[in-house]
Every structure is written in C-alpha cells, then in structure tokens.
C-alpha cells in the first residue's frame, strides 16, 4: 500500500497536520485530534446565540443608609416587587430621600437634617406608611424613639473605669443621633474628628437634645445656637448661661462665653442651659 494514501490532512488551513487516524465531522470535513471539536474549526453546523446574563439569586441587597447599620433597606425589598416600577411607591425618607431599614426609616431615627416635606407631599407619605404596613405588619404603627426626649438623667458613678466606659458609650450614641447645632452646618461636610458632640438639657429637667459643633466655635456663638433650638431668647434682665454638667456628681461649671467651646468641654459632655 502506498504510504501517501494512509491517513488525511487536517482541514484547518493553519494546521494541515497529517493524521493517520483522522476524524470526520458532521460538516463533512476531516480533522486531526486537536481540531475535531466544533469550536476549534468553527463548525458551520453550530448555531451561536447570545444568552443574556441574569442577576444571581445571591445578589447583595441595598443596605440601610444609616451609619454603621448593615441591615437591608426597605427599598431593597420593595424594588424586587413585581409591581410596575413607574407606579411603585418608593420606600424613602420623605425628607432626605434616602433608603433606610425598618428601624431607621423615620427622620428622627436617623437624625435627618433635611427640611420638612411640603403639604402636597403628605398624601404620598400616607401611602408610603400603608406600603410599610403591608410588607412589615405591626411596624408601620410604631413610633420611632425620639433622640431629643430623654427625661432620665445620666446615672452617677464614682468608679473611674465605669465612668470612662459610660462616657465612651454615650459618645458613640451621640455621634449617631446628634444634629448640627449651627444652622450653617446643615449642608456642610465636617469630618467627625472636627466635631464636638454635646448633650444639652434645660435647667430643671425636661427636654434634652443632642448637637454637634465645630471645635473652632466660640462658646457665645454656641449658646445662641442652642437657645434658638430651644426657642429661648436672652435679655439683659435675664441673660442665658451655659453650664457644664458632670457624670459623677451634680456639680455644674459656668462656661465663659468669650472662650472657645472645645477649650472648656470635652467631646460627649453634658451641658445645661
């Protein structure tokens, strides 16, 4: 037998290898063992279709916009609803338009500094509450904890270690709930290390509020800002004064209005107006 008649050359132009055991493809051509697969020789019998990528089931849900909260937001659940997106009511804060979880959905719960919604938005807000009750039964009727209403005074302790731990815990809570004391800082981005957080209460008890000020602010300016938040005014006959309270006693220290606030109080201090 003539050796030239044994085997066959691969049909791929760039190969042309003489294979003694060639394989015939369904397209009618013969190939070597390296190019017999349909993808290797671009077989015309293959119909190529593009498959759209679908989102996987383990896709991460949108998280709550509140600092340090890792819970899924309400918008993450409602956005997966089959309802037409153009008719769906978005589960956003009516003031800042950000998405929060069930625990931080109210403006007071995430210390929202945006302005109150106009009267025309009230019907939409009522519908949003109904939507929350549908997806989270029993949650829509609950009122959020107000960070400004804390009639209980801080517990007194003499132990230095417990006192330091208590101050640290209270400071962490303040950083999450405090609002800008200076109205001009509502839209400003001030780094956390340049803020001074204080808890302010009225003399004689009652309402308390949490504020933060720039560390460069003067005590007099801070006093005026705090008074405006409590709707109080100062006069020559009855001037307003700002005192620094203590966690381990009922002692109060009068603050000088001509000095910087950060020089006289520490971050997380309790002030009395």
Buried (B, 14 or more C-beta within 10 A) or exposed (E): EEEEEEBBBBBBEEBEBEBEEBBEBEBEBBBBEEBBEBEBBEBEEEEEEEEEEEEEEEEEEEBBBBEEBEBBBBBBBBBEEEEEEEEEBBBBBBBBEBBBBBBBBBBBBBBBBBEEBEEEEEEEEEEBBEBBEEBBEEEBEEEEEEBBEBEEEBEEBEEEEEBEEBBEEBBEBBBBBBBBBBEEBEEEEBEEEEBBBBBBBEEEEEEBBBBBBBBEBBBBBBBBBBBEBBEEEEEEEEEBEBBBBBBBEEEBEEBEBEEBBBEBBEBBBBBBB
